[in-house]
């Protein structure tokens, strides 16, 4: 399969695209297609999946993948950042929901479910020398702010105990996500462990 003509020599690469030379509409579509395909492939097959598999899933040539993401680490980083972006947007969209408690616990469960893949990405990128904290800083701040709002609303509604702070909550999310990896093949154990944590977050009778 040959690279898309829309990503030919005139299209700027991921590294070279700046404010003065934004990606053309067709190149943006190809980038989004590659990113979505990479998310699906790495989620299904792990971070060991090849960029060739991503290209096949996206329906583009391998040259198109590398024009937008010069290395596999760049592609993994972009997928990780995009996941954080969607997580932040979802949390922000839920900030005014009618049932703050239900929204809070559903969001916590989503973070844990996605955490297994996120942790795998983070581990691989750290080993490759990528500064993951710097790469995800923008959306990491947005997620933290949105989580703080979800927590505050759930506490005001009486669904979460008052002595839980954002720092403790984020530590719990990270810890439960790691614990979920140990029960990756046992959904019943993961669900029970999450229920125990949720019981600990709820106010005492």
Secondary structure by P-SEA (a helix, b strand, c coil): ccccccccccccccccccccccccaaaaaaaaaaaaaaaaaaaaccccccaaaaaaaacccaaaaaaacccaaaaaaaaaaaaaaaaaaaaaaacccccaaaaaaaaaaaaaaaaaaaaaaaaaaaaacccccccaaaaaaaaaaaaaaaaaaaaaaccccccccaaaaaaaaaaaaaaaaaacccaaaaaaaaaaaaaaacccc
